[in-house]
Each structure stands twice: as C-alpha cells, then as structure tokens.
C-alpha cells in the first residue's frame, strides 16, 4: 500500500508547516487557529501510522500498538476539528469585513 506512506509524509510536512507558521504570526487568535490545524495534521499522522504499522507487520503486538495509535490519532483529529471550527468562527465574528 503506497497510499499510507504518502499520507504519512504529507501530514508530517503539513504539521511542521503549521508549527512554523505559528512562529511567524503575532496574533494570538491566528496562532491558536494554526495550532488547531497542526493538531489535525498530527492526528492524521498518528492515525495512518498506526494503520500502516499493522498492515506492514500483521502481528498481535502491532495490532495492539496500532489500535492505541488509531485511538490517539482519532482523538487528536476530533479535537483539532472542533478547535478549528471554533477559532474560524471567532475570527469571522471579530473581523466581519474581511
């Protein structure tokens, strides 16, 4: 499966991009928004890494570790989506003209 390594690399690159973007901005709301986007990318990385590990090794221990990674990845994804939605609506509320 070539798709999982591609998604893993893209998600870690996007995670690093958003973490660097946090350093470039001074606005606290924008920093929180970028941090939420980075959390989504981190969750995708952990989720797909866990799936890839089980598919690659297919052992009982990789199944247990993969399940832990999948649960942690889903938790990060859900929290990131909620934070992104919240901060996007806050930004729109504070900047109605833009």
TASUL-V968948 format. One record per residue. N is the residue number from 0. RES is the residue in one letter. PHI is phi in radians with two decimals (none if undefined). PSI is psi in whole degrees, 0 to 359 (NA if undefined). OMEGA is omega in whole degrees, 0 to 359 (999 if undefined). Layout:
n/res/phi/psi/omega
N/RES/PHI/PSI/OMEGA
N/RES/PHI/PSI/OMEGA
This chain:
n/res/phi/psi/omega
0/X/none/108/182
1/X/-1.48/342/185
2/X/-1.22/324/182
3/X/-1.15/314/177
4/X/-1.08/325/178
5/X/-1.13/314/180
6/X/-1.14/323/179
7/X/-1.10/313/181
8/X/-1.15/316/179
9/X/-1.09/319/182
10/X/-1.20/323/179
11/X/-1.26/327/176
12/X/-1.16/316/179
13/X/-1.16/325/176
14/X/-1.05/312/179
15/X/-1.13/323/178
16/X/-1.05/313/182
17/X/-1.21/326/178
18/X/-1.18/323/176
19/X/-1.23/324/179
20/X/-1.12/330/176
21/X/-1.10/321/181
22/X/-1.21/334/184
23/X/-1.44/341/183
24/X/-1.83/152/180
25/X/-1.84/344/182
26/X/-1.31/127/182
27/X/-1.14/323/179
28/X/-1.19/319/178
29/X/-1.18/322/177
30/X/-1.11/318/178
31/X/-1.15/322/178
32/X/-1.14/315/178
33/X/-1.15/325/177
34/X/-1.14/323/177
35/X/-1.16/320/177
36/X/-1.13/322/177
37/X/-1.14/325/178
38/X/-1.13/323/177
39/X/-1.10/315/180
40/X/-1.14/321/177
41/X/-1.13/318/178
42/X/-1.10/319/177
43/X/-1.13/319/178
44/X/-1.05/310/182
45/X/-1.13/318/180
46/X/-1.07/306/183
47/X/-1.24/332/175
48/X/-1.14/318/178
49/X/-1.11/318/178
50/X/-1.13/316/181
51/X/-1.11/320/180
52/X/-1.10/319/179
53/X/-1.19/318/180
54/X/-1.12/324/183
55/X/-1.29/315/185
56/X/-1.66/320/180
57/X/0.92/51/173
58/X/-2.06/170/182
59/X/-1.17/317/181
60/X/-1.17/323/177
61/X/-1.19/332/175
62/X/-1.14/313/180
63/X/-1.14/316/178
64/X/-1.16/320/177
65/X/-1.08/320/178
66/X/-1.11/318/178
67/X/-1.09/315/179
68/X/-1.12/320/180
69/X/-1.11/316/179
70/X/-1.11/314/179
71/X/-1.11/321/178
72/X/-1.13/318/179
73/X/-1.15/320/178
74/X/-1.07/317/178
75/X/-1.14/319/179
76/X/-1.08/313/182
77/X/-1.11/314/179
78/X/-1.12/321/179
79/X/-1.13/318/178
80/X/-1.13/320/179
81/X/-1.14/316/179
82/X/-1.16/320/179
83/X/-1.08/316/178
84/X/-1.09/317/180
85/X/-1.12/310/183
86/X/-1.23/329/176
87/X/-1.15/317/179
88/X/-1.20/325/176
89/X/-1.12/317/179
90/X/-1.10/317/178
91/X/-1.14/325/179
92/X/-1.21/321/181
93/X/-1.40/336/181
94/X/-2.19/73/185
95/X/-1.22/335/184
96/X/-1.37/333/185
97/X/-1.37/NA/999
